[in-house]
Amino acid sequence: MDSLKKKEQTLKSSCTTSQFCFFCTMKEPDSPQRRAGLANCFKQMPLTDDQENVLVSSGLFHIAMAQPDDPEFPSLGIFECMASLIQKGVNDEMWLRRDQNIYIPYYAAHIIGSYTMNKVEFAEKAVESGVIPPLMELLRGNKMSWVEQRVAVRALGHLASYERTFEALSTYEEEVVRLAMDLASTCVDVVYDNFVGVKDTRRRAKYQCDLLTRGVGGFEMENCKAEEWTSQLQCWSLYLLNCFAYKERSLNLICEEGFLRNLCGMWGGLANHVSPAGVGLIRILCYSKYGRKKVAELNEVVESLCNLSRSSDDWQYMGIDCLLLLLKDTDTRYKVIDIAFFFLVDLVEIKDLGDRSNFGEAIIKVLLLDYHKQNKVKLINISSSKARKAVEDLWDWNVERRRKERAMSDEKLEERRVLVGLIKQQASRLYCLGEIEEATRKYSEALALCPLSLRKERMVLYSNRARCRLLLEDPSSAIRDSTRALCLSTPANSHRKSLWRRSQAYDMKGLAKESLMDCIMFIKYGCIKSDQDQTATKPRSGVKIPYYAARMISKQMDATWLFATARSRIKESDNQCGNDEGQYYREEIMMRKMMDNRGLSTIREEPLVVKEDINRRKVERARRISKRATSQIGLPHDVGVAEIQCGGPTKRDRYSKFSSSDFISF
């Protein structure tokens, strides 16, 4: 790659090549003559065997990326030129191996994708120029690699997104859909097996390494970029499928059971922060009756949507949308309500989510869609008696309780508030004494009495009850309470203690992605914002993150790594040392991406000296620790037991004047 750059610079400065030199023509001051020369260059490039064609392709690639809306090159025949070069690379293996021609198909497909990205008129010109057949050859992957498939699926996705060019691509509809499905499902394994998992740098395709890093960076940078490109390949394949699903085309193929199950695990990893990936396609499918029917038949997919709806993921609202669409359809409502109801009912008090307002009210309307106080026979269609009881409770809560509280005087509401405060103090005292079950019951009693209008007080009660349920090793209930607390926070999903508790609960249930997202948000609201508040009058020198939070992030990043499943298939005992080093570097790189995407800074770990290795204790052990801590140092009841029980720092680490070894600074 360095040699390519040097040659390109040399050609630009002094050229003695043929009359069709692209770089000389670009310097031509006379505009008509320059345009004629460029058009001639585009015609001659596929016909000549000039070893400098790769330099021209590289230069055009940079221009297309920088100025994708410039009409000059599309009007002079660049699409015909690029289509011919791709076809030449596919058909002539000897030509592809000569010089550095192997780079040309990649550049050509990328140029087509860049110019068709924003302008429908460019897309029409590209289709008229015959770009679809050569792009299809790249997409098939028979003679080229995943690197070329990535840019081919990108370009085809742009062509499929316009009404005027969709029909031209639909000629290959079944093949395109099946190829895109296969790419989305297998690309992670393919890239890992053929690139990331190859530890011997000599066995990696050199041109792929050059394209990934542009000649800058070594082994680990190649892995980092390969992860980013694989995420893009998967997401762009799903985007291409979206274009067909949106028009309700080939739904019988897209809704195949195995593929729908695979969609649940396609989120793109932390390398992807702009595409909804798998859930985006599921939502498109849920807009069609056939798609809803197929999604509702798979409990695994429904449960995945439910978990997403109770997370702090950017695409949380999409999970909720899918469930609401399924519940609004009478043909799918009673197939999913027994599962979906208990997730959505925790979200009924959410006000605003992103640009959505009164989201909770919309959820209530759907959950009570067919329920009337005088006509309970409608609930017969709900198979679970527990679900029927929950629907009735929601009606009583939403209608009866609200009506009664609206009729209360201000004095009565104030009495309730004071009484709730006293009960909360009793619950906190019981918690500090290690009476976790009694404390849980007291928090429940306070919640039953607390007026619905006191959102902040109820948020704290739910969060504290979640802390108790963590100690009782009931992560499902802890998730429900934490979610309700987060719905009451302003903005939604911003209460830091609830985020940390839900992250721990998700970790206990083995839901790594949900745990990771909550932990990221915990750092954002618990460390970043508090530090900004403290340093409002002076520049921020650094943010300190508790070790236990950074440890959780490190654990979940490893579990949710894009190639985690592919890695688990391969025994790497011979390269264990190299893997450990790669793992450390990958975590650092991914942490930087995560922090940048979430508005956080780069993390840098400091060594932590741990006095003893503390495993998870049983509830009785937690009670004894809590009693001793309370009697000796007056341990605050908001920390300590829950963190000792769930893997946080020891009492001594946490209260030793917050020494630098207890935190991670970045």
ZABA-593090 format. One record per residue (C-alpha): residue number from 1; x, y, z. Coordinates in steps of 0.05 Angstrom, whole numbers, plus 5000, padded with zeros to 4 digits. Last residue first. Layout:
// residues N
> NUM;X;Y;Z .
...
END
This chain:
// residues 666
> 666;4814;5157;5638 .
> 665;4820;5136;5710 .
> 664;4802;5067;5736 .
> 663;4787;5066;5809 .
> 662;4805;5032;5875 .
> 661;4880;5039;5863 .
> 660;4873;5115;5864 .
> 659;4852;5113;5937 .
> 658;4779;5125;5954 .
> 657;4793;5142;6027 .
> 656;4798;5068;6044 .
> 655;4723;5060;6041 .
> 654;4712;5019;5978 .
> 653;4773;4975;5984 .
> 652;4760;4958;6057 .
> 651;4687;4941;6044 .
> 650;4706;4896;5987 .
> 649;4694;4918;5915 .
> 648;4634;4892;5876 .
> 647;4620;4820;5858 .
> 646;4545;4812;5868 .
> 645;4541;4796;5942 .
> 644;4595;4846;5962 .
> 643;4563;4898;5917 .
> 642;4493;4886;5944 .
> 641;4517;4885;6016 .
> 640;4562;4946;6012 .
> 639;4524;5002;5980 .
> 638;4458;5038;5992 .
> 637;4457;5019;6065 .
> 636;4514;5065;6083 .
> 635;4562;5027;6128 .
> 634;4561;5056;6198 .
> 633;4633;5038;6212 .
> 632;4632;4981;6263 .
> 631;4560;4964;6276 .
> 630;4537;4972;6205 .
> 629;4596;4934;6176 .
> 628;4586;4876;6224 .
> 627;4512;4871;6208 .
> 626;4524;4876;6133 .
> 625;4578;4823;6133 .
> 624;4533;4775;6172 .
> 623;4475;4788;6125 .
> 622;4517;4776;6063 .
> 621;4539;4708;6090 .
> 620;4467;4689;6101 .
> 619;4448;4710;6031 .
> 618;4501;4666;5999 .
> 617;4567;4696;5979 .
> 616;4593;4708;5909 .
> 615;4668;4701;5906 .
> 614;4718;4747;5940 .
> 613;4792;4738;5923 .
> 612;4831;4774;5976 .
> 611;4872;4837;5984 .
> 610;4861;4862;5913 .
> 609;4914;4910;5887 .
> 608;4887;4945;5826 .
> 607;4932;4967;5770 .
> 606;4909;5028;5731 .
> 605;4868;5020;5668 .
> 604;4863;5072;5614 .
> 603;4795;5087;5585 .
> 602;4785;5134;5526 .
> 601;4733;5188;5535 .
> 600;4658;5182;5535 .
> 599;4606;5211;5488 .
> 598;4571;5145;5478 .
> 597;4601;5131;5410 .
> 596;4670;5156;5431 .
> 595;4668;5115;5495 .
> 594;4647;5052;5457 .
> 593;4700;5062;5404 .
> 592;4754;5072;5457 .
> 591;4730;5011;5495 .
> 590;4734;4971;5431 .
> 589;4807;4990;5421 .
> 588;4825;4974;5493 .
> 587;4787;4908;5493 .
> 586;4819;4889;5427 .
> 585;4888;4903;5455 .
> 584;4877;4859;5516 .
> 583;4847;4803;5475 .
> 582;4904;4806;5425 .
> 581;4955;4797;5481 .
> 580;4916;4739;5509 .
> 579;4908;4709;5440 .
> 578;4983;4712;5427 .
> 577;4995;4672;5491 .
> 576;4942;4621;5475 .
> 575;4968;4607;5404 .
> 574;4976;4532;5408 .
> 573;4914;4525;5452 .
> 572;4870;4560;5402 .
> 571;4813;4510;5395 .
> 570;4763;4538;5346 .
> 569;4688;4538;5353 .
> 568;4688;4586;5411 .
> 567;4723;4638;5368 .
> 566;4665;4638;5318 .
> 565;4616;4651;5375 .
> 564;4658;4707;5404 .
> 563;4672;4739;5336 .
> 562;4629;4801;5345 .
> 561;4651;4807;5418 .
> 560;4591;4800;5463 .
> 559;4623;4755;5516 .
> 558;4690;4793;5513 .
> 557;4654;4860;5518 .
> 556;4613;4831;5576 .
> 555;4674;4815;5618 .
> 554;4710;4880;5603 .
> 553;4648;4921;5618 .
> 552;4638;4885;5684 .
> 551;4710;4896;5703 .
> 550;4703;4970;5686 .
> 549;4642;4974;5732 .
> 548;4677;4937;5789 .
> 547;4738;4982;5782 .
> 546;4699;5044;5795 .
> 545;4707;5095;5739 .
> 544;4745;5160;5749 .
> 543;4739;5214;5697 .
> 542;4797;5258;5679 .
> 541;4824;5330;5681 .
> 540;4759;5366;5667 .
> 539;4770;5439;5653 .
> 538;4746;5487;5707 .
> 537;4680;5519;5730 .
> 536;4635;5459;5714 .
> 535;4684;5411;5747 .
> 534;4638;5379;5797 .
> 533;4579;5376;5748 .
> 532;4623;5346;5694 .
> 531;4647;5293;5743 .
> 530;4576;5275;5760 .
> 529;4558;5272;5687 .
> 528;4616;5225;5668 .
> 527;4614;5179;5728 .
> 526;4544;5157;5744 .
> 525;4506;5179;5682 .
> 524;4555;5156;5629 .
> 523;4586;5101;5671 .
> 522;4517;5072;5687 .
> 521;4499;5079;5613 .
> 520;4557;5035;5594 .
> 519;4538;4985;5649 .
> 518;4467;4983;5623 .
> 517;4491;4968;5552 .
> 516;4538;4913;5576 .
> 515;4485;4878;5618 .
> 514;4437;4878;5559 .
> 513;4492;4848;5514 .
> 512;4513;4796;5565 .
> 511;4446;4765;5581 .
> 510;4473;4708;5625 .
> 509;4418;4713;5677 .
> 508;4466;4735;5731 .
> 507;4496;4786;5683 .
> 506;4426;4814;5670 .
> 505;4417;4823;5745 .
> 504;4484;4858;5752 .
> 503;4467;4906;5695 .
> 502;4399;4917;5726 .
> 501;4433;4937;5791 .
> 500;4481;4984;5755 .
> 499;4427;5017;5715 .
> 498;4382;5024;5776 .
> 497;4438;5059;5813 .
> 496;4451;5106;5754 .
> 495;4380;5130;5743 .
> 494;4384;5153;5670 .
> 493;4342;5103;5632 .
> 492;4287;5153;5616 .
> 491;4305;5226;5623 .
> 490;4282;5236;5677 .
> 489;4274;5172;5717 .
> 488;4206;5137;5724 .
> 487;4221;5088;5668 .
> 486;4288;5073;5701 .
> 485;4253;5054;5766 .
> 484;4206;5008;5729 .
> 483;4265;4975;5694 .
> 482;4302;4966;5760 .
> 481;4240;4933;5790 .
> 480;4231;4885;5732 .
> 479;4305;4869;5728 .
> 478;4308;4854;5802 .
> 477;4247;4808;5795 .
> 476;4283;4768;5741 .
> 475;4349;4769;5780 .
> 474;4321;4734;5841 .
> 473;4384;4716;5880 .
> 472;4356;4742;5946 .
> 471;4413;4793;5945 .
> 470;4392;4817;5877 .
> 469;4321;4821;5903 .
> 468;4343;4869;5956 .
> 467;4376;4915;5906 .
> 466;4314;4913;5863 .
> 465;4273;4934;5923 .
> 464;4319;4995;5930 .
> 463;4309;5013;5857 .
> 462;4233;5006;5861 .
> 461;4231;5050;5924 .
> 460;4278;5102;5893 .
> 459;4235;5108;5830 .
> 458;4172;5111;5873 .
> 457;4199;5172;5909 .
> 456;4218;5206;5844 .
> 455;4150;5192;5812 .
> 454;4107;5219;5867 .
> 453;4045;5227;5823 .
> 452;4030;5153;5829 .
> 451;4016;5162;5903 .
> 450;4058;5116;5948 .
> 449;4015;5066;5987 .
> 448;4028;5003;5947 .
> 447;4100;5023;5937 .
> 446;4111;5031;6012 .
> 445;4084;4961;6024 .
> 444;4129;4932;5970 .
> 443;4189;4967;6003 .
> 442;4168;4937;6069 .
> 441;4163;4867;6039 .
> 440;4233;4873;6009 .
> 439;4261;4896;6076 .
> 438;4231;4835;6109 .
> 437;4264;4790;6058 .
> 436;4331;4825;6066 .
> 435;4336;4824;6141 .
> 434;4410;4838;6140 .
> 433;4408;4891;6193 .
> 432;4424;4944;6141 .
> 431;4365;4920;6100 .
> 430;4319;4923;6160 .
> 429;4340;4995;6172 .
> 428;4326;5012;6099 .
> 427;4258;4980;6102 .
> 426;4240;5019;6165 .
> 425;4263;5084;6133 .
> 424;4220;5068;6072 .
> 423;4160;5056;6117 .
> 422;4170;5125;6147 .
> 421;4176;5158;6079 .
> 420;4113;5124;6055 .
> 419;4076;5151;6115 .
> 418;4100;5221;6100 .
> 417;4078;5216;6027 .
> 416;4011;5187;6045 .
> 415;3998;5244;6094 .
> 414;4017;5293;6039 .
> 413;3967;5261;5992 .
> 412;3913;5266;6045 .
> 411;3928;5340;6056 .
> 410;3926;5354;5982 .
> 409;3857;5323;5977 .
> 408;3846;5257;5944 .
> 407;3798;5251;5885 .
> 406;3854;5246;5834 .
> 405;3883;5190;5876 .
> 404;3819;5149;5871 .
> 403;3814;5157;5796 .
> 402;3887;5138;5786 .
> 401;3877;5076;5828 .
> 400;3815;5054;5791 .
> 399;3838;5067;5719 .
> 398;3911;5051;5708 .
> 397;3922;5008;5770 .
> 396;3856;4971;5766 .
> 395;3866;4959;5691 .
> 394;3937;4936;5702 .
> 393;3914;4888;5756 .
> 392;3862;4859;5709 .
> 391;3915;4848;5655 .
> 390;3961;4816;5707 .
> 389;3906;4768;5729 .
> 388;3896;4746;5657 .
> 387;3970;4737;5649 .
> 386;3974;4693;5711 .
> 385;3915;4653;5686 .
> 384;3956;4638;5623 .
> 383;3918;4622;5560 .
> 382;3894;4692;5544 .
> 381;3834;4682;5498 .
> 380;3789;4678;5559 .
> 379;3807;4750;5573 .
> 378;3751;4775;5528 .
> 377;3700;4746;5576 .
> 376;3718;4803;5623 .
> 375;3664;4847;5594 .
> 374;3642;4897;5647 .
> 373;3712;4920;5664 .
> 372;3733;4922;5591 .
> 371;3795;4890;5563 .
> 370;3807;4883;5488 .
> 369;3862;4934;5478 .
> 368;3885;4937;5550 .
> 367;3958;4920;5532 .
> 366;3953;4963;5470 .
> 365;3926;5024;5506 .
> 364;3977;5016;5562 .
> 363;4035;5015;5513 .
> 362;4011;5079;5480 .
> 361;4006;5112;5548 .
> 360;4077;5092;5564 .
> 359;4104;5124;5500 .
> 358;4074;5191;5517 .
> 357;4127;5224;5474 .
> 356;4174;5191;5424 .
> 355;4235;5231;5402 .
> 354;4281;5190;5445 .
> 353;4238;5156;5496 .
> 352;4189;5202;5532 .
> 351;4141;5183;5587 .
> 350;4156;5114;5613 .
> 349;4104;5093;5663 .
> 348;4078;5033;5623 .
> 347;4147;5002;5615 .
> 346;4143;4946;5666 .
> 345;4078;4923;5635 .
> 344;4116;4913;5570 .
> 343;4157;4855;5597 .
> 342;4102;4817;5632 .
> 341;4055;4827;5573 .
> 340;4104;4801;5520 .
> 339;4105;4728;5542 .
> 338;4032;4710;5554 .
> 337;4014;4762;5501 .
> 336;4052;4728;5445 .
> 335;4005;4678;5413 .
> 334;3944;4716;5438 .
> 333;3961;4778;5398 .
> 332;3983;4743;5334 .
> 331;3917;4737;5295 .
> 330;3885;4796;5331 .
> 329;3942;4841;5307 .
> 328;3953;4898;5357 .
> 327;3996;4854;5401 .
> 326;4046;4837;5346 .
> 325;4052;4910;5327 .
> 324;4062;4929;5400 .
> 323;4117;4877;5408 .
> 322;4154;4902;5346 .
> 321;4148;4974;5368 .
> 320;4177;4957;5437 .
> 319;4237;4924;5406 .
> 318;4246;4984;5360 .
> 317;4242;5031;5419 .
> 316;4301;4996;5452 .
> 315;4344;5009;5391 .
> 314;4395;5053;5428 .
> 313;4402;4997;5479 .
> 312;4383;5016;5550 .
> 311;4346;4950;5559 .
> 310;4276;4928;5575 .
> 309;4249;4928;5503 .
> 308;4311;4889;5481 .
> 307;4295;4833;5528 .
> 306;4224;4830;5501 .
> 305;4248;4829;5429 .
> 304;4294;4770;5445 .
> 303;4236;4736;5479 .
> 302;4194;4744;5417 .
> 301;4249;4715;5373 .
> 300;4258;4654;5418 .
> 299;4183;4645;5422 .
> 298;4180;4633;5347 .
> 297;4109;4630;5319 .
> 296;4098;4705;5331 .
> 295;4154;4722;5282 .
> 294;4123;4680;5226 .
> 293;4053;4710;5235 .
> 292;4080;4780;5242 .
> 291;4118;4773;5176 .
> 290;4057;4748;5139 .
> 289;4015;4806;5165 .
> 288;4067;4857;5145 .
> 287;4093;4913;5190 .
> 286;4126;4860;5234 .
> 285;4174;4844;5178 .
> 284;4201;4915;5178 .
> 283;4210;4909;5254 .
> 282;4248;4844;5246 .
> 281;4294;4877;5195 .
> 280;4312;4933;5243 .
> 279;4320;4882;5300 .
> 278;4375;4847;5261 .
> 277;4418;4909;5246 .
> 276;4392;4973;5278 .
> 275;4448;5009;5241 .
> 274;4487;5070;5265 .
> 273;4527;5045;5325 .
> 272;4564;4985;5296 .
> 271;4634;4969;5321 .
> 270;4602;4957;5389 .
> 269;4573;4893;5362 .
> 268;4535;4887;5297 .
> 267;4468;4870;5328 .
> 266;4456;4803;5295 .
> 265;4439;4753;5349 .
> 264;4363;4757;5342 .
> 263;4370;4754;5266 .
> 262;4396;4683;5271 .
> 261;4329;4659;5297 .
> 260;4294;4692;5238 .
> 259;4344;4659;5191 .
> 258;4329;4589;5219 .
> 257;4254;4598;5214 .
> 256;4252;4623;5143 .
> 255;4219;4692;5144 .
> 254;4267;4721;5092 .
> 253;4249;4668;5041 .
> 252;4173;4671;5047 .
> 251;4179;4746;5052 .
> 250;4207;4749;4982 .
> 249;4177;4818;4969 .
> 248;4135;4854;5021 .
> 247;4159;4922;4993 .
> 246;4193;4936;5059 .
> 245;4219;4865;5060 .
> 244;4255;4875;4994 .
> 243;4292;4939;5015 .
> 242;4303;4910;5084 .
> 241;4340;4852;5054 .
> 240;4391;4901;5025 .
> 239;4396;4933;5093 .
> 238;4409;4865;5124 .
> 237;4467;4854;5077 .
> 236;4492;4924;5095 .
> 235;4489;4906;5169 .
> 234;4528;4841;5159 .
> 233;4582;4872;5115 .
> 232;4586;4933;5161 .
> 231;4598;4889;5222 .
> 230;4650;4851;5183 .
> 229;4683;4916;5164 .
> 228;4688;4939;5236 .
> 227;4715;4872;5259 .
> 226;4765;4871;5203 .
> 225;4786;4942;5223 .
> 224;4802;4919;5294 .
> 223;4837;4856;5270 .
> 222;4880;4895;5221 .
> 221;4896;4944;5277 .
> 220;4918;4885;5319 .
> 219;4966;4859;5267 .
> 218;4998;4925;5248 .
> 217;4979;4996;5233 .
> 216;4982;5041;5172 .
> 215;4986;5012;5102 .
> 214;4915;5032;5085 .
> 213;4894;4991;5145 .
> 212;4839;4947;5117 .
> 211;4858;4954;5044 .
> 210;4930;4935;5058 .
> 209;4911;4875;5101 .
> 208;4864;4851;5046 .
> 207;4919;4860;4994 .
> 206;4966;4819;5036 .
> 205;4920;4759;5043 .
> 204;4935;4731;5111 .
> 203;4979;4669;5115 .
> 202;5043;4709;5128 .
> 201;5010;4743;5187 .
> 200;5006;4677;5224 .
> 199;4949;4686;5273 .
> 198;4893;4668;5225 .
> 197;4831;4674;5268 .
> 196;4819;4745;5244 .
> 195;4827;4728;5170 .
> 194;4798;4667;5138 .
> 193;4764;4633;5196 .
> 192;4743;4698;5230 .
> 191;4720;4730;5165 .
> 190;4680;4669;5145 .
> 189;4649;4659;5214 .
> 188;4625;4731;5217 .
> 187;4601;4730;5145 .
> 186;4557;4669;5156 .
> 185;4487;4693;5173 .
> 184;4488;4762;5140 .
> 183;4522;4734;5078 .
> 182;4473;4676;5072 .
> 181;4413;4722;5078 .
> 180;4443;4770;5027 .
> 179;4457;4712;4978 .
> 178;4387;4685;4987 .
> 177;4355;4753;4976 .
> 176;4398;4769;4915 .
> 175;4385;4701;4884 .
> 174;4310;4706;4893 .
> 173;4307;4777;4867 .
> 172;4355;4775;4808 .
> 171;4306;4812;4762 .
> 170;4290;4851;4825 .
> 169;4353;4891;4813 .
> 168;4324;4927;4753 .
> 167;4258;4935;4790 .
> 166;4293;4971;4847 .
> 165;4324;5024;4803 .
> 164;4268;5075;4797 .
> 163;4240;5061;4867 .
> 162;4307;5074;4899 .
> 161;4333;5033;4958 .
> 160;4352;4973;4916 .
> 159;4407;5011;4880 .
> 158;4437;5034;4946 .
> 157;4435;4963;4973 .
> 156;4469;4938;4910 .
> 155;4527;4985;4923 .
> 154;4535;4963;4995 .
> 153;4528;4890;4977 .
> 152;4584;4898;4927 .
> 151;4629;4936;4976 .
> 150;4626;4880;5028 .
> 149;4628;4824;4977 .
> 148;4695;4851;4952 .
> 147;4726;4843;5022 .
> 146;4690;4777;5032 .
> 145;4731;4747;4975 .
> 144;4731;4741;4900 .
> 143;4721;4684;4851 .
> 142;4658;4650;4878 .
> 141;4637;4707;4924 .
> 140;4567;4710;4897 .
> 139;4565;4784;4914 .
> 138;4624;4798;4868 .
> 137;4589;4766;4809 .
> 136;4526;4804;4827 .
> 135;4565;4869;4824 .
> 134;4587;4849;4754 .
> 133;4514;4837;4732 .
> 132;4487;4901;4765 .
> 131;4535;4953;4737 .
> 130;4505;4953;4666 .
> 129;4513;5027;4647 .
> 128;4437;5036;4649 .
> 127;4439;5013;4722 .
> 126;4494;5063;4738 .
> 125;4457;5120;4704 .
> 124;4395;5105;4744 .
> 123;4436;5105;4808 .
> 122;4467;5171;4789 .
> 121;4397;5200;4779 .
> 120;4376;5173;4846 .
> 119;4432;5212;4880 .
> 118;4454;5198;4951 .
> 117;4493;5132;4954 .
> 116;4498;5118;4879 .
> 115;4565;5154;4872 .
> 114;4595;5119;4933 .
> 113;4570;5050;4915 .
> 112;4598;5053;4845 .
> 111;4665;5077;4870 .
> 110;4667;5021;4922 .
> 109;4653;4970;4868 .
> 108;4711;4996;4827 .
> 107;4759;5001;4885 .
> 106;4747;4929;4905 .
> 105;4751;4904;4833 .
> 104;4818;4942;4824 .
> 103;4858;4917;4885 .
> 102;4875;4851;4852 .
> 101;4906;4890;4795 .
> 100;4970;4899;4835 .
> 99;5019;4874;4782 .
> 98;4989;4812;4752 .
> 97;4944;4766;4793 .
> 96;4879;4796;4768 .
> 95;4903;4792;4696 .
> 94;4915;4717;4703 .
> 93;4847;4707;4735 .
> 92;4811;4738;4677 .
> 91;4735;4731;4684 .
> 90;4722;4763;4752 .
> 89;4775;4817;4745 .
> 88;4751;4835;4676 .
> 87;4679;4839;4699 .
> 86;4700;4886;4755 .
> 85;4739;4929;4705 .
> 84;4681;4931;4657 .
> 83;4632;4953;4711 .
> 82;4682;5007;4733 .
> 81;4689;5036;4663 .
> 80;4615;5034;4647 .
> 79;4602;5070;4713 .
> 78;4656;5122;4700 .
> 77;4626;5143;4634 .
> 76;4634;5218;4631 .
> 75;4568;5238;4665 .
> 74;4583;5197;4727 .
> 73;4652;5232;4730 .
> 72;4625;5303;4729 .
> 71;4562;5296;4772 .
> 70;4595;5312;4839 .
> 69;4549;5282;4893 .
> 68;4599;5231;4920 .
> 67;4654;5283;4930 .
> 66;4703;5258;4982 .
> 65;4689;5183;4975 .
> 64;4685;5188;4899 .
> 63;4750;5227;4896 .
> 62;4787;5177;4940 .
> 61;4763;5118;4899 .
> 60;4780;5154;4834 .
> 59;4852;5161;4859 .
> 58;4855;5087;4878 .
> 57;4827;5067;4811 .
> 56;4879;5110;4776 .
> 55;4934;5079;4817 .
> 54;4908;5009;4801 .
> 53;4907;5027;4727 .
> 52;4982;5040;4731 .
> 51;5000;4970;4707 .
> 50;4969;4986;4640 .
> 49;4935;4927;4608 .
> 48;4891;4970;4564 .
> 47;4819;4958;4544 .
> 46;4788;4969;4613 .
> 45;4824;5036;4622 .
> 44;4812;5061;4551 .
> 43;4740;5083;4556 .
> 42;4748;5117;4624 .
> 41;4810;5152;4598 .
> 40;4773;5177;4536 .
> 39;4718;5207;4580 .
> 38;4773;5240;4622 .
> 37;4806;5270;4560 .
> 36;4740;5297;4534 .
> 35;4726;5328;4602 .
> 34;4795;5360;4605 .
> 33;4789;5387;4534 .
> 32;4722;5419;4551 .
> 31;4750;5448;4617 .
> 30;4816;5476;4592 .
> 29;4863;5475;4652 .
> 28;4886;5403;4642 .
> 27;4913;5377;4708 .
> 26;4862;5321;4712 .
> 25;4886;5298;4643 .
> 24;4957;5289;4669 .
> 23;4931;5247;4727 .
> 22;4888;5203;4682 .
> 21;4944;5187;4632 .
> 20;4911;5171;4565 .
> 19;4969;5199;4524 .
> 18;5014;5145;4551 .
> 17;5064;5150;4607 .
> 16;5117;5202;4620 .
> 15;5087;5233;4683 .
> 14;5121;5277;4734 .
> 13;5089;5302;4798 .
> 12;5024;5264;4796 .
> 11;5057;5201;4772 .
> 10;5107;5203;4828 .
> 9;5053;5215;4880 .
> 8;5014;5155;4854 .
> 7;5076;5112;4855 .
> 6;5091;5130;4927 .
> 5;5019;5117;4948 .
> 4;5019;5049;4914 .
> 3;5086;5031;4946 .
> 2;5058;5047;5014 .
> 1;5000;5000;5000 .
END
